[in-house]
């Protein structure tokens, strides 16, 4: 009988090197809309953002972003507004891995009021290695 499955150094550690995600939904109409979808742990390496627009994001000139501030675009910017799924790599200026626990927001802003919109947002990351 096996007494300990962690006797040898594993090729990978599913507890610290596994791809994880935070997810949320942004929906509504009106002026700037922001939703906090979660918080990333310090040291996390952000891999990308998945968005699935269920209802077209419409309005005067809406812009769909994912950032670390309620109106920011530090993770993904100018995501497609049409229905469908989009995978977006992190923006080039993102300081990866992140230095501290960081809230993540999905936001729709700019150009007057948003008239429609419904989207699911997922941010994938690798948990910090201890």
C-alpha positions in Angstrom: 0.0 0.0 0.0 1.2 3.5 -0.9 1.9 5.6 2.3 2.7 8.9 0.6 2.1 10.0 -3.0 4.4 13.0 -2.6 7.6 11.0 -1.8 9.4 12.0 -5.0 9.5 15.4 -6.6 6.6 15.5 -9.1 7.1 16.7 -12.7 4.4 19.3 -11.9 2.5 20.4 -8.9 -1.2 20.6 -9.5 -1.7 22.7 -6.5 0.5 25.6 -7.4 1.1 25.2 -11.2 -2.4 24.5 -12.3 -4.3 26.9 -14.6 -7.0 28.6 -12.6 -9.6 31.3 -13.4 -11.9 33.9 -12.0 -15.1 34.6 -13.8 -18.1 36.9 -13.8 -20.8 38.4 -15.9 -21.3 42.0 -17.0 -24.8 43.0 -18.1 -27.0 46.0 -18.3 -27.5 49.3 -20.0 -26.8 52.9 -19.0 -23.7 55.0 -18.3 -20.3 53.3 -17.6 -20.9 49.8 -16.2 -18.3 48.0 -14.0 -18.4 44.6 -12.3 -15.7 43.1 -10.1 -15.3 39.5 -11.3 -12.7 38.5 -8.6 -9.3 39.0 -7.1 -6.0 37.5 -8.4 -3.5 36.4 -5.8 -0.1 38.1 -5.4 2.5 36.5 -7.8 -0.2 35.2 -10.2 0.9 35.0 -13.9 -2.1 36.2 -16.1 -2.4 34.0 -19.2 -5.4 35.6 -20.9 -9.0 36.6 -21.0 -12.0 34.7 -22.4 -15.1 36.6 -23.1 -18.4 35.3 -24.4 -20.8 38.1 -25.5 -24.4 36.8 -25.3 -26.1 40.0 -26.2 -24.4 42.5 -28.5 -22.9 45.4 -26.5 -24.6 48.4 -28.1 -24.7 52.1 -27.7 -23.1 55.3 -29.0 -19.5 54.1 -28.9 -19.1 51.5 -26.1 -15.7 50.0 -25.3 -15.4 46.6 -23.5 -12.3 46.2 -21.3 -11.0 44.1 -18.4 -8.7 45.8 -15.9 -7.4 46.1 -12.4 -9.5 49.3 -11.7 -13.2 49.8 -12.2 -12.7 51.7 -15.5 -9.3 50.2 -16.5 -8.0 48.2 -19.4 -4.8 46.9 -17.8 -5.5 43.2 -18.7 -7.5 43.3 -22.0 -8.7 46.3 -24.0 -11.2 47.0 -26.8 -12.7 43.5 -26.7 -15.1 42.7 -29.5 -18.7 43.9 -28.9 -20.5 41.4 -31.1 -21.9 38.1 -30.0 -19.5 35.2 -29.8 -16.4 34.0 -27.9 -13.0 35.8 -28.0 -9.7 34.8 -26.4 -7.6 37.9 -25.7 -3.9 37.8 -24.5 -2.9 40.2 -21.8 -1.9 43.6 -23.0 1.8 44.1 -23.5 2.2 46.7 -20.7 0.8 44.3 -18.1 3.4 43.8 -15.3 3.3 40.0 -15.0 3.4 38.3 -12.5 1.3 40.7 -10.4 2.9 42.0 -7.2 0.0 42.1 -4.8 -3.5 40.7 -4.5 -5.3 42.5 -7.3 -9.0 43.0 -8.0 -10.2 42.4 -11.6 -13.1 44.3 -13.2 -15.0 44.0 -16.4 -16.2 47.3 -17.7 -18.1 48.8 -20.6 -17.5 52.6 -21.0 -17.1 55.5 -23.3 -19.2 57.4 -25.8 -22.4 57.9 -23.9 -24.8 55.4 -22.5 -24.7 51.7 -23.3 -28.1 50.5 -24.7 -27.6 46.8 -24.4 -25.1 44.1 -23.4 -24.5 40.8 -21.7 -21.2 39.0 -21.5 -19.4 36.4 -19.5 -15.7 37.1 -18.6 -13.0 34.7 -17.5 -9.4 35.6 -16.6 -7.0 32.6 -16.6 -3.9 32.6 -14.4 -1.3 30.3 -12.9 -1.3 30.3 -9.1 2.0 31.5 -7.5 4.6 28.9 -6.7 5.5 29.0 -3.1 
